[in-house]
Amino acid sequence: MFDSCPPATGSFWNGPIFAAMLAGGAAIVSSAGLRYLELSDTGRLLMALLVLPPSMMFVRAMHRYVASLDELQQRIQVEALAISFSCTIVLLLTVEYVQKAGFARSLDWDFAWGAMAGMYLAARYFVARRYT
Amino acid sequence: MNNRVRVLRAERDWSQGDLAARLGVSRQTVNAIETGRYDPSLPLAFKIAETFGLPIEGIFHPNGAET
């Protein structure tokens, strides 16, 4: 599916960020709908899955963006993703065990993807600096 | 690995952006190659050599070799 896509323009802001903003908007609508609307079970399920289409757009946009980059930019992306992915796992494990010890309140899932996105942007900045 | 990319580019009066456009890479990549922070892949090295009309060994040298 991905390989048949035409090359992306290479813009991070027009592709993945735009799709991420759409997914964020859908998440807000979904959260509000689940909280304030009186829906049937099917309606609640559909409302909960509202975030899925723009999220798949994000995956596709991210893949097309990385595929459109040159070899050094791709290396920077791989290093940044490796760092942010592993750091997020370490962070989540740490938070989980601190919670088990009774020293932290329960965190929701928004914390996890927010932490991963933040770490990815920070890692990308610092990795790119090595080659500048 | 050492290389003569900066010298060869200057001889042709090309900016980093000009060379990047000819190679189909970003200006940051050209800068990283010139400063030795990044060693290009073999396909990109061949493309650089073709762009300058020189053999690869006329542009890239192992560390410590004469440049």
N, CA and C atoms of all chains as a GROMACS GRO file, in nm:
protein
  597
    1MET      N    1   0.083  -0.120   0.000
    1MET     CA    2   0.000   0.000   0.000
    1MET      C    3   0.087   0.125   0.000
    2PHE      N    4   0.190   0.124   0.090
    2PHE     CA    5   0.272   0.243   0.103
    2PHE      C    6   0.359   0.265  -0.021
    3ASP      N    7   0.411   0.153  -0.078
    3ASP     CA    8   0.504   0.166  -0.188
    3ASP      C    9   0.439   0.222  -0.312
    4SER      N   10   0.306   0.210  -0.323
    4SER     CA   11   0.238   0.261  -0.441
    4SER      C   12   0.211   0.411  -0.430
    5CYS      N   13   0.239   0.470  -0.312
    5CYS     CA   14   0.212   0.612  -0.293
    5CYS      C   15   0.314   0.694  -0.371
    6PRO      N   16   0.272   0.806  -0.430
    6PRO     CA   17   0.369   0.895  -0.492
    6PRO      C   18   0.459   0.954  -0.386
    7PRO      N   19   0.581   0.998  -0.424
    7PRO     CA   20   0.671   1.055  -0.325
    7PRO      C   21   0.609   1.174  -0.254
    8ALA      N   22   0.636   1.184  -0.125
    8ALA     CA   23   0.586   1.298  -0.048
    8ALA      C   24   0.669   1.421  -0.080
    9THR      N   25   0.618   1.534  -0.042
    9THR     CA   26   0.690   1.658  -0.068
    9THR      C   27   0.810   1.674   0.024
   10GLY      N   28   0.815   1.593   0.129
   10GLY     CA   29   0.926   1.602   0.222
   10GLY      C   30   0.902   1.702   0.333
   11SER      N   31   0.783   1.762   0.336
   11SER     CA   32   0.756   1.858   0.441
   11SER      C   33   0.700   1.790   0.564
   12PHE      N   34   0.769   1.809   0.676
   12PHE     CA   35   0.723   1.750   0.802
   12PHE      C   36   0.594   1.816   0.848
   13TRP      N   37   0.582   1.948   0.821
   13TRP     CA   38   0.468   2.023   0.875
   13TRP      C   39   0.342   2.003   0.792
   14ASN      N   40   0.356   1.984   0.661
   14ASN     CA   41   0.238   1.961   0.578
   14ASN      C   42   0.187   1.818   0.587
   15GLY      N   43   0.274   1.724   0.624
   15GLY     CA   44   0.235   1.584   0.626
   15GLY      C   45   0.202   1.533   0.764
   16PRO      N   46   0.302   1.479   0.836
   16PRO     CA   47   0.275   1.417   0.966
   16PRO      C   48   0.214   1.513   1.069
   17ILE      N   49   0.259   1.636   1.072
   17ILE     CA   50   0.206   1.728   1.173
   17ILE      C   51   0.060   1.761   1.146
   18PHE      N   52   0.028   1.782   1.016
   18PHE     CA   53  -0.112   1.809   0.980
   18PHE      C   54  -0.201   1.691   1.018
   19ALA      N   55  -0.154   1.569   0.986
   19ALA     CA   56  -0.233   1.449   1.020
   19ALA      C   57  -0.244   1.433   1.171
   20ALA      N   58  -0.137   1.465   1.243
   20ALA     CA   59  -0.140   1.454   1.390
   20ALA      C   60  -0.239   1.555   1.448
   21MET      N   61  -0.245   1.674   1.387
   21MET     CA   62  -0.342   1.774   1.435
   21MET      C   63  -0.485   1.726   1.409
   22LEU      N   64  -0.508   1.663   1.294
   22LEU     CA   65  -0.640   1.606   1.266
   22LEU      C   66  -0.675   1.500   1.370
   23ALA      N   67  -0.577   1.413   1.399
   23ALA     CA   68  -0.601   1.307   1.498
   23ALA      C   69  -0.628   1.368   1.636
   24GLY      N   70  -0.554   1.474   1.669
   24GLY     CA   71  -0.577   1.541   1.796
   24GLY      C   72  -0.716   1.602   1.805
   25GLY      N   73  -0.758   1.664   1.692
   25GLY     CA   74  -0.894   1.720   1.687
   25GLY      C   75  -0.999   1.612   1.703
   26ALA      N   76  -0.978   1.498   1.636
   26ALA     CA   77  -1.072   1.387   1.647
   26ALA      C   78  -1.075   1.333   1.791
   27ALA      N   79  -0.958   1.332   1.856
   27ALA     CA   80  -0.953   1.284   1.994
   27ALA      C   81  -1.032   1.375   2.088
   28ILE      N   82  -1.022   1.506   2.063
   28ILE     CA   83  -1.098   1.602   2.145
   28ILE      C   84  -1.248   1.583   2.124
   29VAL      N   85  -1.289   1.571   1.996
   29VAL     CA   86  -1.431   1.549   1.965
   29VAL      C   87  -1.479   1.418   2.028
   30SER      N   88  -1.396   1.314   2.016
   30SER     CA   89  -1.433   1.184   2.071
   30SER      C   90  -1.448   1.190   2.223
   31SER      N   91  -1.352   1.257   2.289
   31SER     CA   92  -1.359   1.268   2.435
   31SER      C   93  -1.484   1.344   2.479
   32ALA      N   94  -1.511   1.456   2.409
   32ALA     CA   95  -1.628   1.536   2.443
   32ALA      C   96  -1.757   1.459   2.418
   33GLY      N   97  -1.760   1.388   2.304
   33GLY     CA   98  -1.880   1.311   2.270
   33GLY      C   99  -1.908   1.202   2.371
   34LEU      N  100  -1.802   1.132   2.412
   34LEU     CA  101  -1.821   1.023   2.509
   34LEU      C  102  -1.863   1.078   2.645
   35ARG      N  103  -1.819   1.199   2.676
   35ARG     CA  104  -1.849   1.256   2.807
   35ARG      C  105  -1.988   1.320   2.813
   36TYR      N  106  -2.024   1.393   2.706
   36TYR     CA  107  -2.144   1.477   2.715
   36TYR      C  108  -2.266   1.424   2.638
   37LEU      N  109  -2.246   1.336   2.541
   37LEU     CA  110  -2.359   1.288   2.462
   37LEU      C  111  -2.413   1.157   2.519
   38GLU      N  112  -2.544   1.143   2.509
   38GLU     CA  113  -2.603   1.016   2.551
   38GLU      C  114  -2.616   0.928   2.427
   39LEU      N  115  -2.529   0.830   2.418
   39LEU     CA  116  -2.522   0.747   2.297
   39LEU      C  117  -2.550   0.601   2.331
   40SER      N  118  -2.593   0.528   2.229
   40SER     CA  119  -2.609   0.383   2.246
   40SER      C  120  -2.470   0.319   2.254
   41ASP      N  121  -2.466   0.191   2.281
   41ASP     CA  122  -2.337   0.122   2.288
   41ASP      C  123  -2.264   0.132   2.154
   42THR      N  124  -2.341   0.111   2.046
   42THR     CA  125  -2.279   0.121   1.913
   42THR      C  126  -2.229   0.263   1.888
   43GLY      N  127  -2.309   0.360   1.927
   43GLY     CA  128  -2.270   0.500   1.911
   43GLY      C  129  -2.145   0.532   1.990
   44ARG      N  130  -2.136   0.479   2.111
   44ARG     CA  131  -2.018   0.503   2.194
   44ARG      C  132  -1.893   0.439   2.132
   45LEU      N  133  -1.915   0.319   2.074
   45LEU     CA  134  -1.801   0.252   2.010
   45LEU      C  135  -1.754   0.331   1.888
   46LEU      N  136  -1.850   0.377   1.806
   46LEU     CA  137  -1.814   0.456   1.688
   46LEU      C  138  -1.746   0.587   1.728
   47MET      N  139  -1.798   0.648   1.835
   47MET     CA  140  -1.738   0.772   1.884
   47MET      C  141  -1.594   0.747   1.932
   48ALA      N  142  -1.574   0.634   1.999
   48ALA     CA  143  -1.440   0.601   2.049
   48ALA      C  144  -1.344   0.574   1.934
   49LEU      N  145  -1.396   0.520   1.822
   49LEU     CA  146  -1.310   0.487   1.709
   49LEU      C  147  -1.293   0.604   1.611
   50LEU      N  148  -1.351   0.718   1.645
   50LEU     CA  149  -1.344   0.835   1.558
   50LEU      C  150  -1.200   0.876   1.531
   51VAL      N  151  -1.113   0.849   1.626
   51VAL     CA  152  -0.974   0.891   1.614
   51VAL      C  153  -0.894   0.800   1.521
   52LEU      N  154  -0.951   0.684   1.487
   52LEU     CA  155  -0.874   0.586   1.409
   52LEU      C  156  -0.842   0.633   1.266
   53PRO      N  157  -0.939   0.682   1.185
   53PRO     CA  158  -0.904   0.723   1.048
   53PRO      C  159  -0.794   0.829   1.041
   54PRO      N  160  -0.804   0.940   1.117
   54PRO     CA  161  -0.693   1.036   1.109
   54PRO      C  162  -0.562   0.980   1.164
   55SER      N  163  -0.572   0.886   1.257
   55SER     CA  164  -0.449   0.823   1.309
   55SER      C  165  -0.382   0.739   1.200
   56MET      N  166  -0.462   0.669   1.120
   56MET     CA  167  -0.405   0.593   1.009
   56MET      C  168  -0.346   0.688   0.905
   57MET      N  169  -0.411   0.804   0.888
   57MET     CA  170  -0.354   0.907   0.799
   57MET      C  171  -0.217   0.950   0.849
   58PHE      N  172  -0.204   0.960   0.982
   58PHE     CA  173  -0.076   1.000   1.042
   58PHE      C  174   0.032   0.896   1.012
   59VAL      N  175  -0.003   0.768   1.027
   59VAL     CA  176   0.093   0.660   1.000
   59VAL      C  177   0.138   0.668   0.854
   60ARG      N  178   0.042   0.684   0.763
   60ARG     CA  179   0.073   0.691   0.620
   60ARG      C  180   0.158   0.815   0.589
   61ALA      N  181   0.120   0.930   0.648
   61ALA     CA  182   0.195   1.054   0.623
   61ALA      C  183   0.337   1.042   0.676
   62MET      N  184   0.354   0.981   0.793
   62MET     CA  185   0.487   0.966   0.853
   62MET      C  186   0.573   0.875   0.765
   63HIS      N  187   0.513   0.766   0.717
   63HIS     CA  188   0.588   0.674   0.631
   63HIS      C  189   0.630   0.743   0.501
   64ARG      N  190   0.536   0.815   0.440
   64ARG     CA  191   0.566   0.883   0.314
   64ARG      C  192   0.672   0.991   0.334
   65TYR      N  193   0.662   1.060   0.449
   65TYR     CA  194   0.759   1.165   0.479
   65TYR      C  195   0.900   1.106   0.491
   66VAL      N  196   0.914   0.998   0.569
   66VAL     CA  197   1.046   0.938   0.590
   66VAL      C  198   1.099   0.879   0.459
   67ALA      N  199   1.008   0.817   0.380
   67ALA     CA  200   1.051   0.757   0.253
   67ALA      C  201   1.099   0.862   0.154
   68SER      N  202   1.052   0.987   0.169
   68SER     CA  203   1.089   1.092   0.074
   68SER      C  204   1.222   1.159   0.111
   69LEU      N  205   1.276   1.125   0.227
   69LEU     CA  206   1.398   1.192   0.273
   69LEU      C  207   1.523   1.132   0.211
   70ASP      N  208   1.633   1.208   0.212
   70ASP     CA  209   1.758   1.151   0.164
   70ASP      C  210   1.821   1.066   0.274
   71GLU      N  211   1.934   1.004   0.243
   71GLU     CA  212   1.988   0.901   0.333
   71GLU      C  213   2.030   0.956   0.470
   72LEU      N  214   2.086   1.077   0.474
   72LEU     CA  215   2.125   1.132   0.604
   72LEU      C  216   2.001   1.167   0.688
   73GLN      N  217   1.901   1.226   0.622
   73GLN     CA  218   1.779   1.260   0.694
   73GLN      C  219   1.710   1.134   0.747
   74GLN      N  220   1.714   1.027   0.668
   74GLN     CA  221   1.655   0.901   0.714
   74GLN      C  222   1.731   0.846   0.834
   75ARG      N  223   1.864   0.860   0.832
   75ARG     CA  224   1.943   0.814   0.947
   75ARG      C  225   1.905   0.892   1.072
   76ILE      N  226   1.889   1.024   1.055
   76ILE     CA  227   1.850   1.108   1.169
   76ILE      C  228   1.715   1.063   1.224
   77GLN      N  229   1.621   1.034   1.134
   77GLN     CA  230   1.488   0.989   1.178
   77GLN      C  231   1.497   0.857   1.253
   78VAL      N  232   1.574   0.762   1.199
   78VAL     CA  233   1.585   0.630   1.262
   78VAL      C  234   1.646   0.645   1.402
   79GLU      N  235   1.753   0.725   1.413
   79GLU     CA  236   1.816   0.743   1.543
   79GLU      C  237   1.719   0.810   1.642
   80ALA      N  238   1.647   0.912   1.592
   80ALA     CA  239   1.553   0.984   1.680
   80ALA      C  240   1.441   0.891   1.725
   81LEU      N  241   1.388   0.810   1.632
   81LEU     CA  242   1.280   0.718   1.669
   81LEU      C  243   1.329   0.611   1.765
   82ALA      N  244   1.452   0.561   1.742
   82ALA     CA  245   1.506   0.459   1.832
   82ALA      C  246   1.522   0.516   1.973
   83ILE      N  247   1.575   0.637   1.983
   83ILE     CA  248   1.595   0.700   2.113
   83ILE      C  249   1.461   0.726   2.182
   84SER      N  250   1.367   0.786   2.107
   84SER     CA  251   1.239   0.822   2.170
   84SER      C  252   1.159   0.698   2.208
   85PHE      N  253   1.162   0.595   2.123
   85PHE     CA  254   1.088   0.472   2.152
   85PHE      C  255   1.143   0.406   2.279
   86SER      N  256   1.275   0.390   2.286
   86SER     CA  257   1.331   0.322   2.403
   86SER      C  258   1.319   0.408   2.529
   87CYS      N  259   1.335   0.540   2.516
   87CYS     CA  260   1.321   0.626   2.634
   87CYS      C  261   1.177   0.625   2.686
   88THR      N  262   1.080   0.618   2.593
   88THR     CA  263   0.940   0.613   2.637
   88THR      C  264   0.912   0.484   2.713
   89ILE      N  265   0.966   0.372   2.666
   89ILE     CA  266   0.948   0.245   2.737
   89ILE      C  267   1.007   0.255   2.877
   90VAL      N  268   1.128   0.310   2.886
   90VAL     CA  269   1.193   0.324   3.017
   90VAL      C  270   1.110   0.413   3.109
   91LEU      N  271   1.060   0.526   3.052
   91LEU     CA  272   0.979   0.619   3.131
   91LEU      C  273   0.850   0.552   3.181
   92LEU      N  274   0.782   0.480   3.091
   92LEU     CA  275   0.656   0.416   3.130
   92LEU      C  276   0.679   0.307   3.234
   93LEU      N  277   0.787   0.230   3.217
   93LEU     CA  278   0.820   0.128   3.317
   93LEU      C  279   0.848   0.191   3.452
   94THR      N  280   0.922   0.301   3.449
   94THR     CA  281   0.955   0.371   3.574
   94THR      C  282   0.829   0.421   3.643
   95VAL      N  283   0.742   0.487   3.563
   95VAL     CA  284   0.617   0.540   3.620
   95VAL      C  285   0.532   0.426   3.677
   96GLU      N  286   0.526   0.315   3.602
   96GLU     CA  287   0.446   0.201   3.647
   96GLU      C  288   0.494   0.150   3.783
   97TYR      N  289   0.625   0.136   3.800
   97TYR     CA  290   0.674   0.080   3.925
   97TYR      C  291   0.669   0.180   4.040
   98VAL      N  292   0.683   0.310   4.005
   98VAL     CA  293   0.664   0.413   4.108
   98VAL      C  294   0.519   0.413   4.156
   99GLN      N  295   0.426   0.390   4.061
   99GLN     CA  296   0.284   0.379   4.098
   99GLN      C  297   0.260   0.259   4.187
  100LYS      N  298   0.323   0.146   4.150
  100LYS     CA  299   0.305   0.024   4.230
  100LYS      C  300   0.356   0.045   4.372
  101ALA      N  301   0.458   0.129   4.385
  101ALA     CA  302   0.513   0.158   4.517
  101ALA      C  303   0.428   0.260   4.593
  102GLY      N  304   0.329   0.316   4.522
  102GLY     CA  305   0.237   0.408   4.587
  102GLY      C  306   0.284   0.552   4.592
  103PHE      N  307   0.380   0.588   4.503
  103PHE     CA  308   0.433   0.724   4.507
  103PHE      C  309   0.386   0.812   4.392
  104ALA      N  310   0.296   0.762   4.308
  104ALA     CA  311   0.248   0.844   4.198
  104ALA      C  312   0.102   0.809   4.171
  105ARG      N  313   0.028   0.912   4.128
  105ARG     CA  314  -0.112   0.886   4.096
  105ARG      C  315  -0.120   0.817   3.960
  106SER      N  316  -0.234   0.758   3.934
  106SER     CA  317  -0.253   0.688   3.808
  106SER      C  318  -0.254   0.787   3.691
  107LEU      N  319  -0.179   0.756   3.586
  107LEU     CA  320  -0.173   0.842   3.469
  107LEU      C  321  -0.254   0.781   3.356
  108ASP      N  322  -0.316   0.866   3.272
  108ASP     CA  323  -0.392   0.810   3.160
  108ASP      C  324  -0.302   0.793   3.038
  109TRP      N  325  -0.359   0.732   2.934
  109TRP     CA  326  -0.279   0.696   2.816
  109TRP      C  327  -0.230   0.818   2.740
  110ASP      N  328  -0.298   0.933   2.755
  110ASP     CA  329  -0.253   1.054   2.687
  110ASP      C  330  -0.108   1.086   2.725
  111PHE      N  331  -0.071   1.050   2.847
  111PHE     CA  332   0.065   1.074   2.893
  111PHE      C  333   0.166   0.999   2.806
  112ALA      N  334   0.132   0.876   2.768
  112ALA     CA  335   0.226   0.790   2.694
  112ALA      C  336   0.256   0.847   2.556
  113TRP      N  337   0.151   0.877   2.478
  113TRP     CA  338   0.182   0.926   2.343
  113TRP      C  339   0.235   1.068   2.346
  114GLY      N  340   0.194   1.145   2.445
  114GLY     CA  341   0.249   1.280   2.458
  114GLY      C  342   0.398   1.275   2.489
  115ALA      N  343   0.436   1.182   2.578
  115ALA     CA  344   0.578   1.166   2.613
  115ALA      C  345   0.657   1.120   2.492
  116MET      N  346   0.600   1.026   2.415
  116MET     CA  347   0.672   0.975   2.298
  116MET      C  348   0.690   1.084   2.193
  117ALA      N  349   0.585   1.163   2.170
  117ALA     CA  350   0.594   1.271   2.070
  117ALA      C  351   0.697   1.375   2.114
  118GLY      N  352   0.694   1.411   2.242
  118GLY     CA  353   0.789   1.510   2.292
  118GLY      C  354   0.932   1.460   2.284
  119MET      N  355   0.952   1.333   2.321
  119MET     CA  356   1.088   1.276   2.316
  119MET      C  357   1.137   1.264   2.173
  120TYR      N  358   1.046   1.231   2.080
  120TYR     CA  359   1.085   1.220   1.940
  120TYR      C  360   1.134   1.356   1.888
  121LEU      N  361   1.058   1.463   1.918
  121LEU     CA  362   1.098   1.595   1.869
  121LEU      C  363   1.231   1.638   1.930
  122ALA      N  364   1.247   1.611   2.061
  122ALA     CA  365   1.374   1.648   2.128
  122ALA      C  366   1.489   1.566   2.071
  123ALA      N  367   1.467   1.435   2.053
  123ALA     CA  368   1.573   1.348   2.002
  123ALA      C  369   1.610   1.387   1.860
  124ARG      N  370   1.512   1.422   1.779
  124ARG     CA  371   1.538   1.462   1.640
  124ARG      C  372   1.624   1.588   1.638
  125TYR      N  373   1.594   1.681   1.728
  125TYR     CA  374   1.671   1.805   1.734
  125TYR      C  375   1.818   1.776   1.770
  126PHE      N  376   1.838   1.695   1.874
  126PHE     CA  377   1.975   1.670   1.919
  126PHE      C  378   2.052   1.581   1.822
  127VAL      N  379   1.987   1.483   1.760
  127VAL     CA  380   2.056   1.398   1.662
  127VAL      C  381   2.096   1.482   1.540
  128ALA      N  382   2.003   1.568   1.493
  128ALA     CA  383   2.032   1.651   1.375
  128ALA      C  384   2.150   1.744   1.401
  129ARG      N  385   2.163   1.790   1.526
  129ARG     CA  386   2.273   1.882   1.560
  129ARG      C  387   2.409   1.816   1.540
  130ARG      N  388   2.415   1.683   1.558
  130ARG     CA  389   2.542   1.612   1.541
  130ARG      C  390   2.594   1.620   1.398
  131TYR      N  391   2.504   1.638   1.304
  131TYR     CA  392   2.543   1.638   1.162
  131TYR      C  393   2.546   1.778   1.104
  132THR      N  394   2.531   1.879   1.190
  132THR     CA  395   2.526   2.017   1.139
  132THR      C  396   2.659   2.087   1.162
  133MET      N  397   3.663   0.912   0.698
  133MET     CA  398   3.699   0.926   0.557
  133MET      C  399   3.711   1.074   0.521
  134ASN      N  400   3.820   1.107   0.451
  134ASN     CA  401   3.838   1.245   0.404
  134ASN      C  402   3.784   1.259   0.262
  135ASN      N  403   3.748   1.381   0.226
  135ASN     CA  404   3.702   1.401   0.089
  135ASN      C  405   3.734   1.543   0.041
  136ARG      N  406   3.725   1.560  -0.091
  136ARG     CA  407   3.757   1.689  -0.155
  136ARG      C  408   3.632   1.757  -0.207
  137VAL      N  409   3.518   1.723  -0.153
  137VAL     CA  410   3.391   1.774  -0.206
  137VAL      C  411   3.387   1.927  -0.197
  138ARG      N  412   3.428   1.982  -0.081
  138ARG     CA  413   3.421   2.128  -0.066
  138ARG      C  414   3.508   2.200  -0.170
  139VAL      N  415   3.631   2.146  -0.190
  139VAL     CA  416   3.724   2.207  -0.285
  139VAL      C  417   3.668   2.199  -0.427
  140LEU      N  418   3.620   2.080  -0.463
  140LEU     CA  419   3.568   2.060  -0.598
  140LEU      C  420   3.445   2.148  -0.624
  141ARG      N  421   3.362   2.161  -0.522
  141ARG     CA  422   3.243   2.246  -0.536
  141ARG      C  423   3.283   2.392  -0.554
  142ALA      N  424   3.382   2.435  -0.473
  142ALA     CA  425   3.427   2.575  -0.483
  142ALA      C  426   3.489   2.603  -0.619
  143GLU      N  427   3.563   2.504  -0.673
  143GLU     CA  428   3.625   2.522  -0.806
  143GLU      C  429   3.520   2.547  -0.914
  144ARG      N  430   3.402   2.489  -0.893
  144ARG     CA  431   3.294   2.506  -0.992
  144ARG      C  432   3.201   2.623  -0.956
  145ASP      N  433   3.233   2.689  -0.846
  145ASP     CA  434   3.154   2.804  -0.801
  145ASP      C  435   3.008   2.766  -0.774
  146TRP      N  436   2.991   2.646  -0.718
  146TRP     CA  437   2.857   2.601  -0.680
  146TRP      C  438   2.837   2.627  -0.531
  147SER      N  439   2.715   2.663  -0.495
  147SER     CA  440   2.681   2.670  -0.352
  147SER      C  441   2.648   2.529  -0.304
  148GLN      N  442   2.639   2.513  -0.173
  148GLN     CA  443   2.597   2.382  -0.120
  148GLN      C  444   2.458   2.346  -0.171
  149GLY      N  445   2.373   2.449  -0.184
  149GLY     CA  446   2.238   2.424  -0.234
  149GLY      C  447   2.239   2.377  -0.379
  150ASP      N  448   2.331   2.436  -0.459
  150ASP     CA  449   2.342   2.394  -0.600
  150ASP      C  450   2.380   2.246  -0.608
  151LEU      N  451   2.483   2.209  -0.530
  151LEU     CA  452   2.529   2.070  -0.533
  151LEU      C  453   2.420   1.977  -0.480
  152ALA      N  454   2.352   2.021  -0.374
  152ALA     CA  455   2.245   1.938  -0.316
  152ALA      C  456   2.136   1.912  -0.421
  153ALA      N  457   2.102   2.016  -0.500
  153ALA     CA  458   1.998   2.000  -0.603
  153ALA      C  459   2.045   1.902  -0.711
  154ARG      N  460   2.173   1.908  -0.747
  154ARG     CA  461   2.225   1.816  -0.850
  154ARG      C  462   2.226   1.673  -0.800
  155LEU      N  463   2.250   1.655  -0.670
  155LEU     CA  464   2.259   1.520  -0.613
  155LEU      C  465   2.123   1.467  -0.567
  156GLY      N  466   2.024   1.557  -0.554
  156GLY     CA  467   1.893   1.515  -0.504
  156GLY      C  468   1.892   1.487  -0.356
  157VAL      N  469   1.975   1.562  -0.282
  157VAL     CA  470   1.977   1.549  -0.136
  157VAL      C  471   1.957   1.687  -0.074
  158SER      N  472   1.952   1.691   0.060
  158SER     CA  473   1.934   1.820   0.127
  158SER      C  474   2.068   1.892   0.141
  159ARG      N  475   2.061   2.024   0.162
  159ARG     CA  476   2.183   2.101   0.182
  159ARG      C  477   2.257   2.055   0.308
  160GLN      N  478   2.180   2.015   0.410
  160GLN     CA  479   2.242   1.966   0.533
  160GLN      C  480   2.328   1.842   0.507
  161THR      N  481   2.282   1.758   0.414
  161THR     CA  482   2.358   1.638   0.381
  161THR      C  483   2.490   1.674   0.314
  162VAL      N  484   2.485   1.770   0.220
  162VAL     CA  485   2.609   1.814   0.155
  162VAL      C  486   2.704   1.872   0.258
  163ASN      N  487   2.652   1.954   0.348
  163ASN     CA  488   2.736   2.014   0.452
  163ASN      C  489   2.798   1.907   0.543
  164ALA      N  490   2.718   1.807   0.580
  164ALA     CA  491   2.770   1.701   0.668
  164ALA      C  492   2.878   1.618   0.599
  165ILE      N  493   2.864   1.598   0.468
  165ILE     CA  494   2.967   1.524   0.393
  165ILE      C  495   3.094   1.607   0.386
  166GLU      N  496   3.080   1.735   0.354
  166GLU     CA  497   3.198   1.822   0.340
  166GLU      C  498   3.275   1.833   0.470
  167THR      N  499   3.206   1.839   0.582
  167THR     CA  500   3.273   1.855   0.711
  167THR      C  501   3.317   1.721   0.770
  168GLY      N  502   3.288   1.612   0.700
  168GLY     CA  503   3.333   1.481   0.746
  168GLY      C  504   3.248   1.422   0.856
  169ARG      N  505   3.133   1.483   0.883
  169ARG     CA  506   3.047   1.430   0.989
  169ARG      C  507   2.965   1.312   0.940
  170TYR      N  508   2.955   1.298   0.809
  170TYR     CA  509   2.876   1.188   0.754
  170TYR      C  510   2.945   1.134   0.630
  171ASP      N  511   2.961   1.002   0.626
  171ASP     CA  512   3.016   0.936   0.508
  171ASP      C  513   2.901   0.887   0.422
  172PRO      N  514   2.898   0.929   0.294
  172PRO     CA  515   2.784   0.892   0.210
  172PRO      C  516   2.784   0.744   0.176
  173SER      N  517   2.666   0.694   0.139
  173SER     CA  518   2.654   0.556   0.093
  173SER      C  519   2.729   0.542  -0.040
  174LEU      N  520   2.751   0.418  -0.080
  174LEU     CA  521   2.821   0.395  -0.207
  174LEU      C  522   2.743   0.454  -0.326
  175PRO      N  523   2.610   0.434  -0.334
  175PRO     CA  524   2.537   0.496  -0.447
  175PRO      C  525   2.551   0.648  -0.450
  176LEU      N  526   2.546   0.713  -0.332
  176LEU     CA  527   2.560   0.859  -0.331
  176LEU      C  528   2.702   0.901  -0.365
  177ALA      N  529   2.800   0.822  -0.319
  177ALA     CA  530   2.940   0.852  -0.352
  177ALA      C  531   2.961   0.844  -0.503
  178PHE      N  532   2.901   0.742  -0.567
  178PHE     CA  533   2.912   0.731  -0.714
  178PHE      C  534   2.844   0.851  -0.781
  179LYS      N  535   2.731   0.895  -0.726
  179LYS     CA  536   2.661   1.009  -0.784
  179LYS      C  537   2.744   1.136  -0.772
  180ILE      N  538   2.810   1.152  -0.656
  180ILE     CA  539   2.898   1.268  -0.636
  180ILE      C  540   3.013   1.264  -0.738
  181ALA      N  541   3.071   1.143  -0.752
  181ALA     CA  542   3.182   1.128  -0.847
  181ALA      C  543   3.137   1.160  -0.989
  182GLU      N  544   3.019   1.113  -1.026
  182GLU     CA  545   2.965   1.138  -1.160
  182GLU      C  546   2.939   1.289  -1.179
  183THR      N  547   2.888   1.353  -1.075
  183THR     CA  548   2.858   1.496  -1.084
  183THR      C  549   2.984   1.578  -1.108
  184PHE      N  550   3.094   1.538  -1.042
  184PHE     CA  551   3.220   1.611  -1.060
  184PHE      C  552   3.303   1.557  -1.176
  185GLY      N  553   3.258   1.448  -1.237
  185GLY     CA  554   3.332   1.391  -1.351
  185GLY      C  555   3.465   1.332  -1.311
  186LEU      N  556   3.471   1.274  -1.191
  186LEU     CA  557   3.595   1.216  -1.140
  186LEU      C  558   3.569   1.076  -1.088
  187PRO      N  559   3.673   0.993  -1.076
  187PRO     CA  560   3.652   0.862  -1.011
  187PRO      C  561   3.634   0.882  -0.860
  188ILE      N  562   3.571   0.786  -0.795
  188ILE     CA  563   3.546   0.798  -0.651
  188ILE      C  564   3.676   0.819  -0.573
  189GLU      N  565   3.781   0.745  -0.614
  189GLU     CA  566   3.908   0.757  -0.540
  189GLU      C  567   3.973   0.894  -0.560
  190GLY      N  568   3.924   0.969  -0.657
  190GLY     CA  569   3.974   1.106  -0.676
  190GLY      C  570   3.905   1.205  -0.583
  191ILE      N  571   3.804   1.159  -0.512
  191ILE     CA  572   3.726   1.248  -0.423
  191ILE      C  573   3.736   1.201  -0.278
  192PHE      N  574   3.720   1.072  -0.257
  192PHE     CA  575   3.717   1.018  -0.120
  192PHE      C  576   3.846   0.940  -0.092
  193HIS      N  577   3.895   0.958   0.031
  193HIS     CA  578   4.018   0.891   0.072
  193HIS      C  579   4.000   0.838   0.213
  194PRO      N  580   4.061   0.723   0.244
  194PRO     CA  581   4.052   0.674   0.384
  194PRO      C  582   4.122   0.772   0.476
  195ASN      N  583   4.084   0.770   0.603
  195ASN     CA  584   4.147   0.858   0.701
  195ASN      C  585   4.298   0.838   0.701
  196GLY      N  586   4.371   0.947   0.701
  196GLY     CA  587   4.515   0.938   0.707
  196GLY      C  588   4.580   0.940   0.571
  197ALA      N  589   4.500   0.915   0.465
  197ALA     CA  590   4.558   0.917   0.330
  197ALA      C  591   4.573   1.061   0.283
  198GLU      N  592   4.659   1.080   0.186
  198GLU     CA  593   4.679   1.213   0.127
  198GLU      C  594   4.552   1.259   0.059
  199THR      N  595   4.513   1.384   0.076
  199THR     CA  596   4.394   1.435   0.007
  199THR      C  597   4.433   1.541  -0.093
   0.00000   0.00000   0.00000
